[in-house]
């Protein structure tokens, strides 16, 4: 899931968001969001869907199973 962490950070930075802003968008505490980017914890299935929806990318892209960002 290391690729998930890298992609999460990349997508956040592409949007010009700080970690705190991203945490607020997802309804998370800053420390919880930081755990995702630092690979200390991973979101559950519902959390993954929320993140993919927020960035409008596929789950496969988000978790590193595909290099295609677009949802089908």
N, C-alpha and C positions, 0 to 999 in steps of 0.2 A: 504493500500500500504506500510505499515511498513515493511512487509516481502521483498518487492522489494528492499528497501534501504539496508536491512541486506544482501540480496543475492548479490547485486551490490558490496558492500564493500568486502564480502567474495571472490567473483570471482576476483576482482581486486587484492586483497592480495595474492591469490593463484598464480596469474601470476607474482607477485613480482613488481607490478607497484605502483608508487606514484600517488596521485590524479592528479597532474599536468600532468604526462605522460598519464594517462587515458583520461583526458580532451583533450589533443592534439590528441590522437588516434581517438576520436569521433568528432574532429573539434569544440570543445566547449571552451568557456572561463573557466578558473579554477573555478570562482565563480558560474557559471551555473552548472558545474559538482558537486561541493560541495553541492549545493541546492538539488540535487538528493539524495546524500548519507545522508543528514540531514533531509530528508522528508519535505523540505520547498517548493519544486516544483517537478513535475514529467514530464518525457519526453512525447512528443506526440507519436502517434502510430508509425510514421516513426523512431523516436528516439529509441523506444523500440525494433523495428526490428533491427536497427543498433547495439544496445548493445547485443541482443541475437545472432546475426550473429558473432560479434566480439568474444564472449566467446564460440560460438558453442553450445549454450543451447537452449532449447525450450522457447517460450514466456510464456507458462504455468508455467515452472519452474521459470523463471525470476520474474514473478508477484505473485508467491506463490500459484498457482492453482494446482501444482503437485510437487512431490518430485523427479520426474524422470528428470534428466538433458538432456538426449539425445533427439535430434529432431527425429521425426518419418518420 
